[in-house]
Amino acid sequence: DDSRVTGEDISYPGSGGEMKGYLVKPAGQSGKLGTVSVVHENRGLNPHIRDVTRRVALEGFVALAPDFLSPLGGTPADEDKAREQFSKLDPAQTTANAVATVAFLRGSEDGNGKVGAVGFCWGGATVNTLAANAPDLAAAVAYYGMQPKAEDVPKIKAALLLHYAGLDTRINAGIDAFRKELDAAEVEYTIHVYEGANHAFNNDTSAARYDKNAADLAWGRTIAFLKEKLA
């Protein structure tokens, strides 16, 4: 109910069917703004991600959180049920829907034609893969996301901002190889590792995972990066 932004649930064209999403804009917007796709964790489009989407809009962007469970009917209210749905998604369809979301934002009458994406956990991996499949994506921010396939890295055109949690050994095992692949492909990227932080440190609805210091630092870096790349 923050009066500084306006949000609505929308439907828009996916790759092979309708996608659902939550679209938020600054209230009283003047001029065209950079646009950002906010990609959820493996809990779907839940209240936390809606809140993150509003935070992005508050910074002066048109922000859209796609519901990647749309092909299965959308995110259920029960988070455990939502998590179970992710194994039923077709990865190629998910990537195609992510690319379709970029196309939708590029054509937004409120947008300036520049599109970024930020994703968390499952969404971080999705954003990494999106960057390799959407040459018109300007900026990609992945929070503790699995790295894309090595053969896909040379296709990345977007600038990357990669946030990792120091204690997240499973995801971090892929950093060194990813760094070498990015260097070889001459991709613009920045990597930050937040020592002492757990996977999902940005999620302030999880007392066990949330790390305010890491989250605030990463968020400040994310917004500065998006403002630079989507201006």
C-alpha positions in Angstrom: 0.0 0.0 0.0 3.0 2.3 -0.5 1.6 5.4 -2.3 4.9 6.0 -4.0 4.4 3.1 -6.4 1.5 1.5 -8.3 1.3 -2.3 -8.7 -1.0 -4.6 -10.6 -1.2 -8.2 -11.6 -1.0 -8.6 -15.4 -0.9 -11.2 -18.1 1.4 -10.9 -21.1 2.6 -13.1 -24.0 5.0 -15.8 -23.0 6.9 -18.0 -25.5 4.0 -20.4 -26.0 1.2 -19.2 -23.9 0.1 -16.5 -21.4 2.5 -15.5 -18.6 1.3 -14.0 -15.3 3.2 -11.3 -13.6 3.2 -8.4 -11.1 4.0 -5.1 -12.6 5.0 -2.1 -10.5 5.8 1.5 -11.5 6.7 4.7 -9.7 3.6 6.7 -9.0 3.4 9.9 -11.0 6.1 8.6 -13.4 7.4 11.2 -15.8 9.5 10.2 -18.8 10.5 6.8 -19.9 12.3 4.6 -17.4 14.6 1.6 -17.4 12.8 -1.7 -17.0 13.7 -4.7 -14.8 12.6 -8.3 -14.7 12.6 -9.5 -11.0 13.0 -13.3 -11.0 11.7 -15.3 -8.0 13.3 -18.0 -6.0 12.0 -21.6 -6.1 8.9 -20.6 -4.1 7.3 -18.7 -7.0 5.8 -15.3 -7.2 5.2 -14.9 -3.4 4.7 -11.8 -1.2 8.5 -11.5 -0.6 9.3 -11.2 -4.3 6.4 -8.8 -4.8 7.9 -6.7 -2.0 11.3 -6.8 -3.8 9.7 -5.8 -7.0 8.2 -2.7 -5.3 11.6 -1.9 -3.9 13.0 -1.9 -7.5 10.2 0.4 -8.6 10.9 2.8 -5.7 14.4 3.3 -7.2 12.9 4.6 -10.5 12.3 1.6 -12.6 9.4 -0.2 -14.2 9.6 -3.6 -12.5 8.0 -6.8 -13.6 8.1 -10.0 -11.6 7.1 -12.9 -13.9 5.4 -15.9 -12.5 7.5 -18.8 -14.1 4.9 -21.3 -12.7 2.4 -19.8 -15.2 2.6 -22.8 -17.5 1.4 -24.9 -14.5 -1.4 -22.5 -13.5 0.6 -20.0 -11.5 2.2 -19.9 -8.1 0.0 -21.7 -5.4 -0.4 -20.0 -2.0 1.2 -23.0 -0.3 5.0 -22.5 -0.6 5.7 -26.3 -0.2 3.4 -27.0 -3.1 5.0 -24.2 -5.1 8.5 -25.7 -4.5 7.3 -29.1 -5.7 6.1 -27.6 -9.0 9.6 -26.5 -10.1 10.7 -30.0 -10.9 7.8 -30.1 -13.4 8.9 -27.1 -15.4 10.5 -27.5 -18.8 13.9 -25.7 -18.6 13.8 -24.7 -22.3 10.3 -23.3 -21.9 11.4 -21.4 -18.8 14.3 -19.8 -20.7 12.0 -19.0 -23.6 9.5 -17.3 -21.2 12.3 -15.3 -19.6 13.4 -14.1 -23.1 9.7 -13.3 -23.9 9.6 -11.2 -20.7 12.6 -9.2 -21.9 10.8 -8.6 -25.2 7.6 -7.5 -23.4 9.6 -5.0 -21.3 11.5 -3.7 -24.3 8.2 -2.8 -25.9 6.7 -1.2 -22.7 5.3 2.3 -23.4 6.6 3.3 -20.0 10.1 1.9 -20.7 13.1 3.5 -22.4 13.9 0.3 -24.3 16.7 -0.9 -21.9 16.0 -4.0 -19.9 17.8 -5.5 -16.9 17.1 -8.6 -14.8 17.7 -9.5 -11.2 17.1 -13.0 -9.8 17.5 -14.8 -6.5 18.5 -18.5 -6.0 16.6 -20.4 -8.7 16.0 -16.9 -10.2 19.7 -16.2 -10.1 20.4 -19.3 -12.2 17.5 -18.3 -14.5 19.0 -14.8 -15.0 22.4 -16.3 -15.8 20.8 -18.5 -18.5 18.7 -15.6 -19.7 21.8 -13.5 -20.2 23.1 -16.1 -22.6 19.9 -16.3 -24.6 18.8 -12.6 -24.8 21.3 -10.6 -26.7 19.2 -7.4 -26.1 19.4 -7.7 -22.3 21.5 -4.8 -21.0 22.2 -5.8 -17.4 21.9 -9.0 -15.4 22.2 -9.4 -11.6 22.3 -12.9 -10.2 22.1 -13.5 -6.5 23.7 -16.9 -5.6 22.7 -18.4 -8.9 24.0 -21.6 -10.5 26.3 -20.7 -13.4 25.2 -21.2 -17.0 26.6 -23.9 -19.3 30.2 -23.2 -20.4 29.3 -23.3 -24.0 26.6 -20.6 -23.5 28.9 -18.0 -21.8 30.3 -16.6 -25.1 26.8 -15.6 -26.1 26.4 -13.2 -23.1 26.1 -9.6 -24.2 24.7 -8.1 -21.0 26.9 -6.7 -18.2 26.8 -9.0 -15.2 26.8 -8.4 -11.5 27.2 -11.6 -9.5 26.5 -11.8 -5.8 27.6 -15.0 -3.9 27.3 -16.0 -0.3 30.5 -17.0 1.4 29.1 -20.1 3.1 27.3 -21.3 -0.1 29.8 -23.9 -1.0 27.6 -25.8 -3.5 27.0 -22.7 -5.7 30.5 -21.2 -5.1 32.1 -24.4 -6.5 31.4 -23.1 -10.0 32.7 -19.5 -9.6 36.3 -20.1 -10.7 35.4 -21.9 -13.9 32.7 -19.2 -14.7 35.2 -16.5 -14.1 37.6 -18.0 -16.6 34.9 -18.5 -19.2 33.8 -14.9 -18.8 37.3 -13.6 -19.2 37.8 -15.7 -22.3 34.6 -14.4 -23.8 35.4 -10.8 -22.7 32.1 -10.4 -20.9 31.8 -7.4 -18.6 31.3 -8.7 -15.1 31.8 -8.0 -11.4 31.8 -10.7 -8.7 31.2 -10.1 -5.0 31.4 -12.7 -2.3 29.8 -11.9 1.0 31.8 -13.7 3.7 29.9 -15.3 6.5 26.6 -15.0 4.6 24.3 -18.0 3.7 22.6 -18.8 0.5 19.5 -16.7 0.2 20.9 -13.9 2.4 18.7 -11.3 0.8 15.5 -13.0 1.9 14.3 -11.0 4.9 11.4 -13.3 5.5 13.8 -16.1 6.5 15.4 -15.5 9.9 17.8 -18.4 9.4 19.2 -17.1 6.1 18.8 -13.3 6.1 21.9 -11.3 6.6 21.1 -7.6 6.8 24.6 -6.3 6.3 25.2 -8.5 3.2 21.7 -7.8 1.9 22.0 -4.0 2.2 25.5 -3.9 0.6 24.4 -6.1 -2.3 21.2 -4.2 -2.8 23.0 -0.9 -3.0 25.4 -2.3 -5.5 22.5 -3.8 -7.5 20.6 -0.5 -7.7 23.7 1.5 -8.7 24.5 -1.0 -11.4 21.0 -1.0 -12.8 20.9 2.8 -12.8 24.2 2.9 -14.7 23.3 0.3 -17.3 19.6 1.2 -17.9 19.9 4.9 -18.0 
